[in-house]
Amino acid sequence: MLAASSLTDAFGELEKRFEDENPGVEVRQSFESSSTLLTQIQQGAPADVFASASEEEMDTAVEEGLTGEEPVVFVKNREVIMVPEDNPAGIEEFRDVAKPGVRLVLAEEGVPAADYALEILAKAEEEYGAGFEKDVLSNVVSREADVRASVNRVVVGDADATFGYASDYTPDVRDRVEVVPIPPDLNIIATYPVAALKDAKEPDLARRWVDLVTSEEGQRVLEEWGFEPAA
């Protein structure tokens, strides 16, 4: 199974439940940025299920005939700013990411989390004035492979801030990072679609996994890890 990196913890928990419900089955998961996963699928990587953090990558998979069924949006997410617990740059509100000298990290271009961040900054131009987006982007000191990698740079103190998902504020980092909310009128709601792939070697098990993540039980686990209901 190929899944967006932001799903690592929630899908890790669901993996155990799925194996308990299907004795003898071993779930193998690979977590990367959705754009990287799409490229892997296009190049023939063996996988039964694709769970993306963006409808754009899934739409491409559908258009290229790579899915075996109609995708379903199973969960939503929203972006937040994450800063180190000691917050050396003094980022108290969203607009502070534009302050000179802030060491900002983003995921690589094309990664949904980074694309959503750019959409947010474009909307913020109207709120904070022309030049806000440019000021923020001039603070970018590195681009990381996926959103979990960019969050980790903040966790270890190598950066002052990053754009992450609400679901990335996991128990293992809560004593080392703080969350600065993005104003609701500027934020972007990320929609996550999932689908069994056309070349799935275990199409029945792929369908069962999709059923699990869309079930009441699956939705409860996803909500516990910071995701929002799809509906």
C-alpha positions in Angstrom: 0.0 0.0 0.0 1.2 3.5 -0.9 0.0 6.3 1.4 0.8 10.0 2.0 3.3 10.5 4.8 0.8 12.4 6.9 -1.2 9.1 7.3 1.8 7.3 8.8 0.5 7.1 12.4 -3.2 6.6 11.7 -2.6 3.9 9.0 0.0 2.3 11.3 -2.8 1.8 13.9 -5.3 0.6 11.3 -2.7 -1.9 9.9 -2.8 -3.8 13.2 -6.6 -3.9 13.2 -6.7 -5.0 9.6 -4.2 -7.9 10.3 -6.2 -8.9 13.3 -9.4 -9.0 11.2 -7.6 -10.9 8.4 -5.5 -13.7 9.9 -2.4 -14.5 7.9 -2.4 -11.2 6.1 0.7 -9.0 6.4 0.1 -5.3 5.5 3.1 -3.6 3.9 2.9 0.2 3.7 5.2 2.8 2.1 4.7 6.4 3.1 6.0 9.3 0.9 4.7 12.5 -0.5 1.7 12.0 -2.7 3.6 13.3 -5.8 6.4 10.8 -5.2 3.9 7.9 -4.7 2.1 8.9 -8.0 5.4 8.7 -9.8 6.1 5.3 -8.3 2.7 4.0 -9.5 3.3 5.4 -13.0 6.6 3.5 -13.1 5.0 0.3 -12.2 5.7 0.0 -8.4 3.7 -3.0 -7.0 0.9 -1.8 -4.8 -2.7 -2.6 -4.1 -4.0 0.8 -2.7 -3.2 4.4 -3.2 -4.1 7.0 -0.5 -3.3 10.5 -1.5 -3.2 13.8 0.5 -4.5 15.6 -2.6 -7.2 15.0 -5.2 -4.8 16.3 -8.0 -2.5 13.2 -7.8 -5.5 10.9 -7.6 -7.2 12.5 -10.5 -4.0 11.9 -12.6 -4.0 8.3 -11.5 -7.6 7.9 -12.6 -7.0 9.7 -16.0 -4.1 7.4 -16.7 -6.1 4.3 -15.9 -4.1 3.3 -12.9 -7.0 2.9 -10.5 -9.3 -0.1 -10.4 -12.3 1.7 -9.0 -13.7 5.2 -8.4 -11.7 6.9 -5.6 -13.5 8.0 -2.5 -12.6 10.9 -0.2 -12.2 9.3 3.2 -10.8 12.1 5.3 -9.9 15.8 5.4 -7.0 17.8 7.0 -6.0 21.4 7.5 -2.7 23.1 7.7 -1.1 24.8 10.7 2.2 26.5 11.5 4.5 24.5 13.7 7.3 26.1 15.7 9.8 24.7 18.3 8.6 24.6 21.8 10.9 27.4 22.8 9.9 29.4 19.7 13.2 31.3 19.2 11.8 33.4 16.4 8.8 34.6 18.4 6.1 33.5 16.0 2.9 34.2 17.9 0.5 34.4 14.9 0.4 33.4 11.3 1.6 36.7 9.9 4.8 36.4 11.9 6.3 33.9 9.4 7.0 36.8 7.2 9.3 38.5 9.8 12.9 38.9 8.6 15.3 36.2 9.8 12.7 33.4 10.3 14.1 30.1 9.2 11.2 28.5 7.4 11.2 25.0 5.9 8.7 23.7 3.4 8.2 20.4 1.7 9.4 20.1 -1.9 7.5 21.7 -4.7 4.7 19.4 -5.9 4.2 17.9 -2.5 0.6 18.7 -1.5 1.5 20.2 1.8 3.8 22.7 0.1 1.2 23.4 -2.6 -1.4 24.1 0.0 1.0 26.5 1.7 1.5 28.4 -1.5 -2.3 28.7 -1.9 -2.6 30.0 1.6 0.1 32.6 1.1 -1.5 33.8 -2.1 -4.8 34.3 -0.2 -2.9 36.1 2.5 -1.7 38.7 0.1 -5.2 40.2 0.2 -5.3 40.2 4.0 -1.7 41.4 4.7 -0.9 43.3 1.6 1.3 42.8 -1.5 4.7 41.4 -0.8 3.6 39.2 2.1 4.0 36.0 0.1 7.4 37.1 -1.2 8.6 38.0 2.3 7.5 34.5 3.6 9.2 32.6 0.7 12.4 34.6 1.2 12.6 33.0 4.6 12.7 29.4 3.2 16.0 27.8 4.1 15.3 24.3 2.9 12.9 22.1 1.0 12.2 18.6 2.4 11.0 15.4 0.8 7.6 15.4 2.4 5.6 17.1 5.2 6.8 14.8 7.9 10.4 15.6 7.1 9.8 19.3 7.2 8.0 19.0 10.6 11.0 17.0 11.9 13.4 19.9 11.1 11.3 22.0 13.5 11.2 19.2 16.1 15.0 18.9 16.2 15.4 22.7 16.3 16.9 23.1 12.8 14.2 25.5 11.7 12.0 28.2 13.3 8.7 27.2 11.5 7.1 25.0 8.9 3.7 24.4 7.4 2.4 21.1 8.5 -1.0 19.3 8.9 -3.0 19.3 12.1 -2.5 15.6 12.0 1.2 16.0 12.3 0.9 17.3 15.8 1.3 13.8 17.2 1.9 12.7 20.8 5.6 12.0 20.1 6.2 15.7 19.2 3.8 17.6 21.4 6.5 18.3 24.1 8.8 19.8 21.5 6.7 21.9 19.2 3.9 24.4 19.4 1.1 25.0 16.9 0.2 28.4 15.6 -3.2 28.3 13.8 -3.7 29.7 10.3 -6.8 32.0 10.2 -9.8 29.9 8.9 -10.5 32.3 6.1 -7.0 31.8 4.7 -6.6 28.1 5.4 -7.0 25.3 2.8 -8.9 22.1 3.6 -7.0 19.1 2.2 -9.1 16.3 0.9 -7.7 12.7 1.0 -8.9 10.2 -1.6 -8.2 6.5 -1.6 -8.6 3.8 -4.2 -7.6 0.3 -5.0 -5.2 0.2 -8.0 -5.9 -1.5 -11.3 -2.9 -3.8 -11.1 -3.6 -4.8 -7.4 -2.4 -8.3 -6.8 -4.9 -8.7 -3.9 -7.9 -6.8 -5.1 -10.2 -8.3 -2.5 -7.9 -7.2 0.3 -7.5 -3.8 -1.3 -11.3 -3.4 -1.2 -11.3 -4.5 2.4 -8.7 -1.8 3.3 -10.8 0.9 1.6 -13.8 -0.4 3.5 -11.9 -0.2 6.8 -10.7 3.4 6.4 -14.2 4.6 5.4 -15.9 2.6 8.2 -17.0 4.0 11.5 -14.1 2.4 13.2 -11.6 3.7 10.7 -13.0 7.2 10.9 -12.7 7.1 14.7 -9.0 6.2 14.5 -8.3 8.9 11.9 -10.1 11.5 14.0 -8.0 10.5 17.0 -4.9 11.3 14.9 -6.1 14.8 14.1 -8.0 14.2 10.8 -11.5 15.6 10.1 -14.4 13.6 8.7 -14.8 13.6 4.9 -18.4 14.6 5.1 
